[in-house]
Amino acid sequence: MPGRFDDYEEEFLDEKTKFNSKLEELPKVTGSESIDLRPPSLTFSDNRSAVLRAASEAIENAGDVVRSMRREALSANDKSLTNKCTEYEREVNHMRENLKIAERQSLFQGAKSDMVVTNIDQRNALEQQTQRAKNSTAMLDDVLATAHDTEEIGRGVAGSLNEQSQRMRGMRDDVKGIREDVGLARRTLTSMKRRIMTNKLIFGLIAFLLLALIIFVIWYRWGPSSSDTSSNEGAVTDNSSTVKRWVVERF
């Protein structure tokens, strides 16, 4: 196990050396190590891309080797080997950071890293602010759309309430008319009841008069004084006929 770990360690050191050589080669392929803002030629650009790609491959290979070393250390259950793997992982991360800085420097033909980092940070900050402004604008648009929808809903509700109010007014007028009709019907029924009662009284009075008249005629014809009044029979008969005719004409 330790022998394989040593082999991996040598392979890691080789990849690290290869990375450092490519990193040192990068300022040369960009044309100058001094500050030069002239646009690089196509050859320099191709060389820069090739060197950056080789350096990135060296970092990836070193990371793979360190992972293999980590597996060997875990298999051997050796704390010292594990600590070495942790240190090598830190070196791999440091190599990645150095590659990023070198890439930024080469992008501006060897300008100082602090200027490059500052410009990139400013550009990133500006892009973030622009994105935030776009997000805020989108949120405002959503709020305005929601407000517009709410306004439309409010208008619809107001229209519905107005229509219902008009219907309520119409129903109120209908109820008022019904009440007036009911009052008129009550008055009509009361008048009809009065007429019926009056007619009943009249018919009762007439019936009473007829009954009294009949009794009187019977008593007058067959009573004790019938012999004295035989001579007036014709007159009574005429009077009875006259009364009957008057009743028929009256009712």
DRENLONU-392455 format. One record per residue: residue in one letter; x, y, z of N, C-alpha, C, CB in turn. Coordinates in steps of 0.1 Angstrom, whole numbers, plus 5000, padded with zeros to 4 digits. Each point is the difference from the previous one (the first is absolute). Glycine has a CB too. Layout:
DRENLONU-392455
AXYZXYZXYZXYZ
...
end
This chain:
DRENLONU-392455
M500849885000499250125000500850135000498349875012
P502850144997500850125000500750024987500349985024
G500149914969500750014987499150074990501349805006
R497550164993499050064991499850145003498949784996
F501050255017499850145004501250094995498649925020
D502650024982501250084995499950024985501349905019
D498350004974499950024985499050114997500649754997
Y498350255010499050104997500550145004498249845004
E502750165007500550135004501050054989499749935024
E501149994971500950044989499350054988501749835008
E497250104989499250044988499450145003499549764994
F500050265018499550135004501050114998498449895016
L502850084989501150104999500350034985501049935022
D499049974970500350024986498950094993501149784999
E497650205005498950084995500250145005498549804998
K501950225014500250135006501150084993499149915022
T502050014975501150074993499650044986501649865013
K497650054980499550034987499150135000500149754994
F499150265016499150115002500850135002498249855009
N502850144999500850125003500850054987500249935024
S500249974968500750044988499150064990501649815004
K497250144995499050074991499650135005499249784994
L500750245019499750135006501150104997498649895018
E502650074983501250094997500050034985501349915020
E498250004972500150014985498950104996501049774997
L498050255010498850084996500450144997498649855013
P502150234995500350134997500850024987500050055024
K500849844973500850014988499249994987501949905013
V497150014987499249984988499050124997500249755004
T499650345007499150114998500850124994498649925019
G502750074979500750104993501050085008498150014986
S501550015027500950085009499649985014500450174982
E500649845027499649995014499750145006501549805002
S498750304991499750135004498650044996502450074999
I497150045006498750054997499950044986499650075023
D499649864969499950034986498649974996502449954995
L496950165001498649994997499749984985499550145019
R501649844973499849974986499249874998502150134994
P497049864996499349874998501049904995497950124995
P502149765011500949894996499649954987500449945024
S500650004969499849944987499349875002502050114991
L497649834997499349885000500949895006498650074981
T502749935016500949905004500150005015501350024979
F498950105027500150025014498749955007501550194997
S497349834997498849965006499949855000498950214992
D501549734997500049854999500949945010499450014976
N501850055025501049955010499550015014501950064984
R497550065019499550025013498949905004500550244998
S498649734992499049905003500649865002498450134986
A502649845006500649865002500749995013500449994976
V500350125029500749995013499049995011501950144991
L497049945008499050005010499349865001499650244997
R500249704991499449875000500949895006498750074979
A502649945018501049915006500050015015501450014978
A498650125027500150025014498749955007501450204996
S497449824998498849945005500049855001498850204991
E501849744998500149855000500949965011499649994976
A501550085027500949965010499350015014502050084986
I497150025016499350015012499049885002500250254999
E499149724990499149895001500749875003498550124984
N502649865009500849875003500550005014500749994976
A499750125029500550015014498849975010501850174993
G497049885004498949975008499649865000499250224996
D500949714992499849865000501049925008499050034977
V502250015022501149935008499750025015501750034981
V498050095023499750025014498849915005500950244998
R498149754994498949925003500449855002498450164988
S502549795003500549875001500849985013500149984975
M500750135028500850005012499049995013501950134988
R497049945011499150005011499449865002499450244995
R500349694994499549865001501049915007498650044980
E502749985016501149925005500250035015501149994978
A498850135026500150045014498949945008501250214994
L497649805001498949945007500149855002498550194991
S502049744998500249865001501149965010499349984976
A501750105024501149975010499750055014501650024981
N497450075020499550055013501250075007498349825002
D502450264990501250075005499750155001501549824990
K498650235022499650145002501050104993498949945022
S502350024978501150094994499750014985501749945018
L498049954976499750004985498750084997501149774998
T498050225012498750084998500350155001498749815009
N502250235000500450145001500750044987500249985025
K500749944970500650034987499050034989502049865007
C497050054992499050024990499250135002499849754999
T500050285013499350135003500950124995498849905020
E502550094983500950114996500150004984501349975021
Y498749924973500150004985498750054994501549805001
E497350175005498850064995500050155001498849795008
R501850265003500150155001500950054989499749995025
E501449944972500850054989499349994987502049925012
V497149984985499350004988499050124999500249755000
N499250285011499150125000500850134998498549885016
H502750124990500950124997500450014986500849985024
M499449914970500449994986498950064991501549805004
R497250165000498950054992499950155001498849795004
E501450265008499950155002501150074992499149965023
N502149984977501150064993499750004985501649935017
L497849964978499650004986499050114996500549755000
K498550275009499150114998500650134999498349875011
I502650164998500750135000500950014987500050005025
A500749894972500850014988499250024987501749855012
E497150084988499150024988499650144999499249765002
R500450315009499650145000501250094996498349955018
Q502950024987501150084996500349984985500949985023
S499049904972500349984986498950064991501249795006
L497650234999498950054992500350154997498449845010
F502350234998500450144998501550014997498150075015
Q502549834979501450004996501050045011499250064977
G500649875034501050015011499850125009501649884985
A497250185014499850115010500049955014498750124982
K501549975027500049975014498749935005501650195004
S498649715004498849925004499050085008501449805000
D499050305007499150085008499150084992501650005018
M499050064970499250074991498949914993502050164996
V498549725000499149914993498949965010501949924985
V498450045027499049965010499150115003501649845010
T498950284991499150125003499050024989501850105013
N498749904974499150024989499049894999501850124988
I498649755014499149894999498950015011501849864990
D498750185022499150015011499050114998501749925015
Q498850204979499150114997499049954989501850175006
R498749764984499049954990499049915005501850034983
N498749875026499049915007499050075008501849835000
A498750285008499150075008499050084991501850035017
L498750024972499050074991499049904994501850174995
E498749715001499149904995498949965011501849924984
Q498750075028499149965011499050115002501749875011
Q498750264989499150115002499050004988501750135013
T498849854975499150004988498949895002501950094985
Q498649795019499149895002499050035011501849844992
R498750225019499050045010499050104995501849965017
A498750144975499050094995499049934991501850185001
K498749724991499049934991499049925009501849984982
N498849965029499049935008499050095007501849835004
S498750295000499150095006499050054990501850085016
T498649944972499050044990499049894997501850154989
A498749735011499049894998499149995011501749884987
M498850145026499150005011498950115000501949905013
L498650224982499150114999498949974989501850165008
D498749784981499049974990499049905005501850044983
D498749865025499049915006499050075009501849814998
V498850285010499150075010499050094992501850005017
L498650064972499150084992499049914994501850174996
A498649724999499049914994499049955010501749934983
T498850045029499149965011499050115003501849845009
A498850284992499150125003498950024989501950105013
H498649884974499050024989498949895001501950104986
D498549785017499049895001499150035012501649834990
T499050225021499150035012499050114996501949935016
E498650174977499150114995498949954992501950165001
E498549754989498949944992499049925008501749994981
I498849945029499149925008499150105008501749815002
G498950305003499250095008498950074991502050045014
R498449994973499050054991498949904998501750144989
G498649745009499049904998499149985012501549884985
V499150135027499249995013499150125001501849865011
A498750264986499250125001498949994990502050135007
G498249824981498949994990499049905005501650054982
S498849845024499149905005499150065011501649824994
L499150265015499350065011499050104995502049975015
N498450114975499050104994498849934994501950154995
E498449744998498949924994499149945010501449954981
Q499250005030499249955011499250115007501649815003
S499050314998499350115006498850044992502150085010
Q498149924977498850034991498949905001501650114985
R498849765016499049895002499350025013501449854986
M499350195025499450025012499050115000502049915011
R498450204982499050114998498849954992501950175001
G498349764989498849944992499149915009501450024979
M499349905029499249915009499250085010501749824997
R499050295008499350095010498850064993502150055012
D498050004976498950064993498949894998501550174988
D498949715008499049894998499349975014501449914981
V499350095030499449975013499050125003502149875008
K498350254989499150115003498849994992502050145005
G498149834982498849984991499149885006501350094980
I499449805024499249895006499250055012501749834991
R499050245018499350055012498850094996502249995013
E498050094977498950094996498849914995501650194994
D498849714998498949914994499349935012501349974978
V499549985032499449935011499150105008502049845001
G498450285000499250105007498750024993502050115009
L498149914977498850014992499149885001501350154985
A499349735015499249885001499349995014501649894984
R499150155026499450005013498850105000502249945011
R498050184984498950105000498849944992501750195002
T498649754986499049944992499249895008501450054979
L499349875027499449895008499150065011501949844995
T498750265012499250065010498750064995502150055012
S498050024976498850064994499049894996501450194992
M499149695003499249894996499349945012501549964980
K499350035031499349955012498950095005502249905007
R498150234992498950105005498849984991501750165008
R498549834979498949984991499249885003501350134982
I499549765020499349875003499250015013501949884988
M498750185022499250025012498850094998502149975013
T498050134979498950094997498949924993501550204999
N498949724991499049924992499449905009501350034979
K499449915030499449905009499050075009502149865000
L498250265005499050075008498850034993501950105013
I498349954974498850044992499249874997501350194990
F499449705006499249884997499349955013501649944982
G499050075029499449965013498850085003502249925008
L498050224990498850085003498949984990501650175008
I498749804979498949974990499449875004501250124982
A499649785022499449875004499150025012502049884990
F498550205019499150025012498750074996502150025014
L498050084978498850074995499049914993501350214998
L499349704993499149914993499449905009501550024980
L499349935030499449915010498950075008502249875001
A498050255003499050075008498850034991501850105014
L498449934973498950024992499249884998501350174988
I499449715010499349874998499249975012501849924984
I498850105028499349975012498850095002502149925010
F498150204986498950105001498849964991501750185006
V498749784982499049964990499249885005501450094981
I499449815024499349885005499150035011502049864993
W498550225016499250035012498850094996502049995014
Y498250094976498950094996499049924992501550194999
R498949704994499049924992499349905008501450034980
W499349905029499449905007499850035015500949844984
G499450285020499850035014498650035003502350095000
P497449965013498750035005499350104992500749945022
S500050154972499450114992499949974986500850165017
S499349714979500049964986498650034993501849835005
S497150155004498750024994499750154998499249805011
D501450284998499850154998500850054988499550025024
T501549914973501050064990499949934987501550075018
S497449844980499949934987499850094989499149805012
S500250314992499850104989501250074996497850035009
N503249975000501350064996501049914995499550175017
E500149714979501049894996500650044987498749835011
G500550234981500650044987501050115002497949944988
A501950155021500950105003501349955006498150165003
V501849745006501249955006500849924989498949985023
T500449954969500749934989500750094991498349825001
D501150294996500650104992501250065007497950064989
N502049965024501150065007501249905001498450145014
S501249734988501149905000500749994987498749875016
S500550134973500750004986500950124998498049874991
T501550245014500850134999501349995008497950134997
V502049815015501349985008500949914993498850045021
K500749844974500949914993500750064988498549815008
R500750274985500650064987501050105005497949974987
W501950105024501050105004501349935005498150155007
V501849744999501149925005500849954988498949935021
V500450024968500749954988500750114993498349824998
E501150305001500650114993501250055008497750064990
R502249935023501150055009501249924999498350105015
F501549774985501249915001500149904988499850025025
end
